Amino acid sequence: MVCVLVGTDTWERRWVRYEIARSVVDGKGLLAVDINSIPHHKTRSVEHRGINPLAMMGVGAMADGTFRLYEKVLEQRYGRWDFVWRPYQDYRANVPLPNYLVKPSVGYVVSLDKGARRYDAVADGVWANMAAWLNVAVMDAGRT
């Protein structure tokens, strides 16, 4: 089970992406919990919601029927900056298609946020509901 605690810049962190990738490689459940709605311990204010790291990682279908990991990277294209899917550099072997994702068409990538759930720590009641969220993620992954 991998629970990604999402802050403002979590999506940029290489090791966060690595842990997300490992959850796919290992067939584990996956979920994201936004923590920016919890007031900061020093400023007592909340931060703006960060980009969902699960939207920045995905699984692509190959012509031979296998699947590979992809990540969104920022590149300059046609005179402007844009996010594009690129093969995930830290793991290049085939991966299983997570049970919580729909099968992408050959040559396409489906981002992990299309199947893995995302919660808000305050609005969704992390303290009361985390155990249930973890159980749902395990079931979504097809594990018991």
Backbone bond lengths (Angstrom), bond angles and torsions (degrees), N, CA, C in turn:
res aa  C-N    CA-C-N  psi(-1)  N-CA   C-N-CA  omega(-1)  CA-C   N-CA-C  phi
1 M - - - 1.445 - - 1.518 108.69 -
2 V 1.323 116.40 131.72 1.464 120.75 176.19 1.521 108.11 -125.19
3 C 1.328 115.23 122.19 1.456 122.56 175.88 1.521 106.97 -112.26
4 V 1.320 116.65 115.60 1.465 121.82 -179.99 1.524 108.51 -92.76
5 L 1.330 116.31 117.10 1.461 120.85 175.54 1.518 107.19 -85.29
6 V 1.318 116.67 115.81 1.459 122.37 -169.46 1.516 111.32 -98.13
7 G 1.321 115.33 118.04 1.454 122.96 172.21 1.523 108.95 -109.26
8 T 1.299 116.49 -170.19 1.460 121.51 -176.16 1.526 113.00 -58.34
9 D 1.317 117.81 -45.47 1.463 121.34 -174.21 1.521 114.08 -113.70
10 T 1.308 118.01 15.85 1.465 121.55 -177.69 1.523 111.83 -56.66
11 W 1.319 117.91 -38.82 1.457 122.34 -176.37 1.531 112.68 -59.52
12 E 1.337 118.15 -23.30 1.463 121.85 -178.07 1.527 113.24 -82.60
13 R 1.310 118.40 -14.24 1.457 122.22 -170.55 1.530 112.12 -78.54
14 R 1.317 116.03 123.05 1.460 121.65 -178.38 1.525 111.29 -58.65
15 W 1.325 117.57 -43.27 1.464 119.80 -175.34 1.520 111.94 -73.63
16 V 1.310 117.86 -24.49 1.463 120.37 172.62 1.522 108.55 -67.16
17 R 1.324 116.09 -45.77 1.466 120.08 177.63 1.523 110.98 -60.85
18 Y 1.323 115.68 -38.16 1.458 119.44 179.03 1.534 110.65 -62.38
19 E 1.327 117.80 -44.97 1.461 120.72 179.71 1.533 111.44 -65.41
20 I 1.320 116.68 -36.28 1.460 120.70 175.52 1.528 109.25 -63.87
21 A 1.332 116.59 -45.55 1.467 121.14 178.73 1.524 110.62 -59.72
22 R 1.335 116.87 -43.37 1.467 120.36 -179.43 1.528 110.88 -62.48
23 S 1.327 117.08 -33.74 1.466 118.75 178.89 1.528 110.35 -62.88
24 V 1.331 116.89 -37.05 1.468 120.89 177.69 1.522 109.84 -71.10
25 V 1.328 116.86 -48.96 1.463 122.04 -179.16 1.532 110.32 -55.58
26 D 1.313 116.55 -42.79 1.463 121.96 -175.69 1.531 113.92 -89.49
27 G 1.337 117.49 -0.53 1.460 121.23 178.74 1.511 113.79 68.36
28 K 1.310 116.91 30.60 1.462 121.51 -178.44 1.521 111.46 -87.88
29 G 1.330 114.83 161.17 1.452 120.54 172.05 1.521 110.04 -69.74
30 L 1.321 115.89 156.62 1.460 121.49 -174.97 1.519 109.61 -145.63
31 L 1.331 116.32 136.12 1.456 121.44 173.76 1.525 109.13 -151.81
32 A 1.319 115.81 162.26 1.464 122.26 178.05 1.524 108.80 -124.21
33 V 1.339 115.00 140.08 1.470 121.02 177.12 1.523 108.09 -127.79
34 D 1.331 115.80 116.98 1.472 121.09 177.00 1.519 109.00 -73.40
35 I 1.333 115.80 124.91 1.467 120.07 -179.06 1.525 112.93 -106.51
36 N 1.326 118.08 -2.33 1.459 119.85 -178.15 1.517 113.86 -70.00
37 S 1.320 117.67 -11.53 1.467 119.86 176.22 1.529 111.37 -81.26
38 I 1.325 117.05 -10.21 1.466 121.28 174.60 1.529 106.90 -82.77
39 P 1.322 119.19 125.18 1.467 120.00 -179.12 1.529 111.71 -57.50
40 H 1.320 115.46 136.61 1.464 122.16 179.41 1.516 109.70 -60.63
41 H 1.323 117.27 140.97 1.461 120.77 -174.83 1.533 113.67 -65.76
42 K 1.335 117.70 -23.34 1.471 119.90 179.20 1.522 112.07 -98.08
43 T 1.335 116.47 -49.92 1.467 120.02 -174.27 1.526 113.16 -84.73
44 R 1.339 117.19 -17.68 1.467 123.39 -177.11 1.524 112.85 61.92
45 S 1.323 116.06 16.86 1.464 119.90 177.45 1.529 108.88 -114.16
46 V 1.320 115.55 163.21 1.464 120.77 177.26 1.523 109.01 -95.42
47 E 1.315 116.01 153.38 1.464 122.62 178.33 1.525 109.04 -98.45
48 H 1.351 116.49 166.58 1.460 118.56 176.29 1.527 109.61 -73.62
49 R 1.305 114.90 152.67 1.460 121.60 -177.20 1.529 109.78 -67.42
50 G 1.314 116.51 133.04 1.460 121.45 -179.74 1.519 112.05 -83.70
51 I 1.314 115.13 167.39 1.461 121.67 174.57 1.524 108.07 -65.09
52 N 1.305 116.96 139.11 1.456 121.51 178.80 1.532 109.36 -70.18
53 P 1.328 119.29 115.78 1.467 120.91 179.11 1.530 112.77 -59.33
54 L 1.337 116.97 -25.25 1.464 119.78 179.08 1.523 111.49 -70.87
55 A 1.331 116.81 -21.01 1.466 120.74 175.84 1.520 111.53 -78.68
56 M 1.324 116.11 -13.75 1.469 121.25 -177.14 1.526 112.34 -97.71
57 M 1.319 117.19 -2.34 1.462 123.10 177.86 1.524 108.01 -125.44
58 G 1.319 116.04 146.05 1.451 118.71 -179.54 1.512 112.43 -156.02
59 V 1.325 114.59 177.62 1.458 122.51 178.75 1.526 107.29 -121.40
60 G 1.329 115.17 129.71 1.452 121.34 179.80 1.516 111.24 -112.10
61 A 1.320 116.21 147.44 1.461 122.29 -179.84 1.528 109.90 -94.24
62 M 1.329 115.26 130.97 1.460 122.00 178.50 1.533 109.46 -95.49
63 A 1.324 116.21 160.99 1.458 121.73 -179.06 1.532 112.37 -63.74
64 D 1.329 117.48 -25.89 1.472 120.54 -179.36 1.525 113.13 -85.05
65 G 1.335 117.75 6.79 1.453 121.82 177.76 1.522 114.55 89.96
66 T 1.317 117.44 1.13 1.460 121.00 178.24 1.524 110.10 -93.37
67 F 1.336 114.91 174.46 1.460 121.45 179.97 1.516 109.17 -128.11
68 R 1.336 115.42 148.36 1.465 122.08 178.55 1.515 109.54 -134.33
69 L 1.333 114.39 157.78 1.462 120.91 176.98 1.521 110.97 -82.37
70 Y 1.322 115.18 143.54 1.458 122.88 176.28 1.519 108.78 -132.06
71 E 1.315 115.25 158.15 1.462 121.31 174.00 1.521 108.41 -136.38
72 K 1.323 115.27 151.76 1.457 120.17 175.20 1.520 107.96 -86.83
73 V 1.323 115.27 131.04 1.454 121.38 177.15 1.525 108.56 -125.75
74 L 1.311 115.31 152.17 1.461 121.20 -179.45 1.519 109.17 -87.25
75 E 1.323 116.31 121.64 1.464 122.20 179.78 1.520 109.66 -134.60
76 Q 1.313 114.16 152.28 1.461 118.64 174.98 1.524 108.32 -88.75
77 R 1.330 114.52 123.20 1.462 121.11 -179.03 1.515 108.56 -136.35
78 Y 1.303 115.36 131.31 1.463 121.11 177.29 1.525 112.27 54.23
79 G 1.332 115.76 38.38 1.453 120.97 176.43 1.512 116.03 80.74
80 R 1.337 117.61 7.08 1.458 119.78 177.50 1.526 109.70 -141.69
81 W 1.331 115.61 159.16 1.450 121.26 179.20 1.516 109.64 -85.28
82 D 1.350 115.08 138.16 1.452 119.83 -178.56 1.531 108.97 -151.58
83 F 1.341 116.65 152.38 1.456 121.14 173.62 1.520 109.38 -83.88
84 V 1.325 116.39 132.58 1.463 121.78 178.02 1.533 109.14 -132.53
85 W 1.321 116.27 150.18 1.458 121.00 176.97 1.517 110.02 -77.60
86 R 1.317 115.73 132.41 1.466 123.13 176.12 1.525 107.92 -135.84
87 P 1.338 118.11 149.91 1.467 119.83 176.35 1.525 110.27 -55.44
88 Y 1.313 115.76 138.40 1.457 122.18 -179.75 1.520 108.18 -69.72
89 Q 1.314 116.68 120.16 1.458 122.52 -171.66 1.526 114.26 -73.97
90 D 1.320 118.14 -25.10 1.461 120.33 -175.56 1.523 113.94 -87.52
91 Y 1.339 117.59 -3.64 1.462 121.21 176.22 1.518 107.55 -157.03
92 R 1.326 117.07 111.68 1.465 120.87 -173.25 1.519 114.29 -110.44
93 A 1.333 117.29 -2.80 1.464 120.13 -179.43 1.530 110.33 -77.64
94 N 1.324 115.53 169.76 1.455 120.92 175.93 1.524 109.81 -64.99
95 V 1.332 115.39 150.27 1.464 121.80 177.55 1.522 108.77 -128.40
96 P 1.331 116.83 156.89 1.465 118.50 173.35 1.528 110.09 -74.55
97 L 1.315 116.17 148.51 1.464 119.61 173.77 1.522 108.02 -74.51
98 P 1.341 117.96 120.42 1.471 119.19 178.94 1.531 111.57 -58.73
99 N 1.323 116.35 141.08 1.471 121.26 179.35 1.515 112.64 -58.61
100 Y 1.327 117.73 -27.18 1.465 121.14 -175.89 1.531 113.41 -83.58
101 L 1.344 117.07 -0.61 1.466 120.47 179.59 1.522 111.21 -109.65
102 V 1.331 115.50 148.65 1.453 120.02 170.04 1.529 107.90 -78.10
103 K 1.299 116.60 149.43 1.459 121.19 -178.83 1.528 109.31 -70.52
104 P 1.335 116.84 123.10 1.465 118.12 178.03 1.529 110.94 -76.22
105 S 1.305 116.52 154.71 1.460 121.11 173.17 1.516 109.24 -69.53
106 V 1.312 116.50 155.54 1.463 121.19 179.34 1.527 109.26 -56.26
107 G 1.328 115.66 131.03 1.458 121.17 179.55 1.511 114.18 88.74
108 Y 1.327 117.27 -0.58 1.459 121.37 -179.11 1.528 110.45 -116.73
109 V 1.329 114.49 159.19 1.457 122.16 179.34 1.519 108.45 -120.65
110 V 1.319 116.28 136.86 1.463 121.12 172.69 1.529 106.87 -112.58
111 S 1.327 115.88 127.17 1.461 120.15 -177.61 1.526 110.29 -74.47
112 L 1.322 115.62 150.23 1.462 121.28 -176.20 1.519 112.83 -64.54
113 D 1.329 117.51 -25.14 1.470 119.74 179.21 1.522 112.37 -70.27
114 K 1.325 117.98 -9.82 1.468 120.75 177.48 1.523 111.84 -74.74
115 G 1.339 116.80 -13.39 1.456 119.42 179.71 1.516 113.59 -131.36
116 A 1.329 116.95 -36.33 1.461 120.53 179.72 1.531 108.61 -77.71
117 R 1.284 116.41 143.43 1.471 121.49 -173.81 1.527 112.31 -85.76
118 R 1.337 114.45 154.00 1.463 122.70 178.02 1.520 108.58 -129.41
119 Y 1.326 115.57 134.33 1.453 122.03 -178.48 1.522 109.72 -126.69
120 D 1.324 116.00 159.80 1.448 122.25 173.08 1.530 107.72 -105.91
121 A 1.328 116.64 127.91 1.462 121.23 -173.90 1.523 112.84 -55.41
122 V 1.326 117.60 -43.24 1.462 120.35 -176.91 1.525 111.47 -86.25
123 A 1.318 116.94 -54.41 1.465 120.86 -175.23 1.529 112.24 -61.52
124 D 1.330 116.66 -34.95 1.461 120.26 -177.48 1.528 113.17 -98.45
125 G 1.322 117.45 0.48 1.459 121.14 173.50 1.515 114.94 71.33
126 V 1.324 116.08 62.84 1.468 120.70 -176.78 1.523 112.85 -55.22
127 W 1.316 118.18 -39.99 1.458 120.58 -175.26 1.526 112.01 -67.68
128 A 1.301 116.74 -33.12 1.465 120.32 -179.07 1.533 112.60 -89.72
129 N 1.340 117.08 -23.82 1.460 119.65 -168.46 1.525 116.60 -117.68
130 M 1.317 118.74 -3.86 1.469 120.09 -174.44 1.526 112.53 -56.67
131 A 1.314 118.33 -43.75 1.468 120.38 -179.41 1.527 111.04 -59.77
132 A 1.312 116.95 -41.45 1.466 120.89 178.95 1.523 110.56 -66.49
133 W 1.341 117.56 -41.30 1.463 121.00 178.65 1.525 110.86 -60.82
134 L 1.324 116.30 -42.82 1.462 120.48 178.94 1.519 110.71 -62.87
135 N 1.325 117.27 -42.29 1.465 120.61 177.92 1.522 111.57 -62.75
136 V 1.311 117.48 -41.09 1.469 121.16 178.38 1.530 110.13 -63.67
137 A 1.313 117.37 -43.02 1.475 120.57 179.23 1.524 111.37 -62.97
138 V 1.323 116.70 -38.35 1.468 120.77 177.10 1.524 109.67 -64.09
139 M 1.322 117.26 -44.38 1.460 121.09 178.98 1.532 111.22 -66.17
140 D 1.354 116.90 -41.09 1.468 120.72 178.03 1.523 111.32 -59.33
141 A 1.343 116.02 -32.76 1.461 120.91 179.92 1.527 111.87 -80.94
142 G 1.333 116.94 -7.18 1.446 120.39 179.82 1.507 113.90 80.74
143 R 1.311 115.34 22.26 1.473 120.89 179.38 1.515 109.66 -109.98
144 T 1.307 116.32 161.57 1.467 119.54 179.24 1.501 110.26 -123.50
